[in-house]
Amino acid sequence: MYPMMTPAQMISLSLKTGMMLMEAQMVIGMRLMGMAGFWRVLPSENTRMSSEKVSAISQSAVAASTAMLAGRSPVKIAEAALKPVARTTKSNVKRLARRGPGKP
């Protein structure tokens, strides 16, 4: 049996999750503005937003399963599952923000 999460682990996981959620909302906003013609996005953006989700979820499942099979603690399993999704949202924010507002 694993000990409960420490307060530091709880805060760390909460901050990482919160950052990923905030970045995801930024990506959604930029993509919606892109669909409306107010943000410069590539024509492939709509296809990309679907395919990257499948990839990130698959990587997340593999990472969580690997951590679980290695006997990691629940907090380490959660962090492993979050990492691929957070990496994807972070890279999307950077990529889309560089394109900026305006016509393509």
Contacts in CASP RR format, 6 or more apart in sequence:
PFRMAT RR
TARGET T0000
AUTHOR 0000-0000-0000
METHOD contacts of the structure
MODEL  1
MYPMMTPAQMISLSLKTGMMLMEAQMVIGMRLMGMAGFWRVLPSENTRMS
SEKVSAISQSAVAASTAMLAGRSPVKIAEAALKPVARTTKSNVKRLARRG
PGKP
2 73 0 8 1.000
2 74 0 8 1.000
3 73 0 8 1.000
5 13 0 8 1.000
5 74 0 8 1.000
5 75 0 8 1.000
9 75 0 8 1.000
13 75 0 8 1.000
13 78 0 8 1.000
13 79 0 8 1.000
13 82 0 8 1.000
16 79 0 8 1.000
16 82 0 8 1.000
16 86 0 8 1.000
17 82 0 8 1.000
19 86 0 8 1.000
20 82 0 8 1.000
20 85 0 8 1.000
20 86 0 8 1.000
20 89 0 8 1.000
20 90 0 8 1.000
23 86 0 8 1.000
23 89 0 8 1.000
23 90 0 8 1.000
23 92 0 8 1.000
23 93 0 8 1.000
24 89 0 8 1.000
26 93 0 8 1.000
26 96 0 8 1.000
26 97 0 8 1.000
27 89 0 8 1.000
27 92 0 8 1.000
27 93 0 8 1.000
27 96 0 8 1.000
30 39 0 8 1.000
30 41 0 8 1.000
30 93 0 8 1.000
30 96 0 8 1.000
30 97 0 8 1.000
30 99 0 8 1.000
30 100 0 8 1.000
31 39 0 8 1.000
31 41 0 8 1.000
31 45 0 8 1.000
31 49 0 8 1.000
31 96 0 8 1.000
33 39 0 8 1.000
33 101 0 8 1.000
34 40 0 8 1.000
34 41 0 8 1.000
34 45 0 8 1.000
35 41 0 8 1.000
35 46 0 8 1.000
37 102 0 8 1.000
37 103 0 8 1.000
37 104 0 8 1.000
38 101 0 8 1.000
38 102 0 8 1.000
39 96 0 8 1.000
39 99 0 8 1.000
39 100 0 8 1.000
39 101 0 8 1.000
39 102 0 8 1.000
40 99 0 8 1.000
40 100 0 8 1.000
40 101 0 8 1.000
40 102 0 8 1.000
40 103 0 8 1.000
40 104 0 8 1.000
41 96 0 8 1.000
41 99 0 8 1.000
41 104 0 8 1.000
42 48 0 8 1.000
42 104 0 8 1.000
52 88 0 8 1.000
52 92 0 8 1.000
55 88 0 8 1.000
56 84 0 8 1.000
56 85 0 8 1.000
56 87 0 8 1.000
56 88 0 8 1.000
57 85 0 8 1.000
59 84 0 8 1.000
60 81 0 8 1.000
60 82 0 8 1.000
60 83 0 8 1.000
60 84 0 8 1.000
60 85 0 8 1.000
61 81 0 8 1.000
63 80 0 8 1.000
63 81 0 8 1.000
63 83 0 8 1.000
63 84 0 8 1.000
64 77 0 8 1.000
64 78 0 8 1.000
64 80 0 8 1.000
64 81 0 8 1.000
66 80 0 8 1.000
67 76 0 8 1.000
67 77 0 8 1.000
67 80 0 8 1.000
67 81 0 8 1.000
68 77 0 8 1.000
72 80 0 8 1.000
END
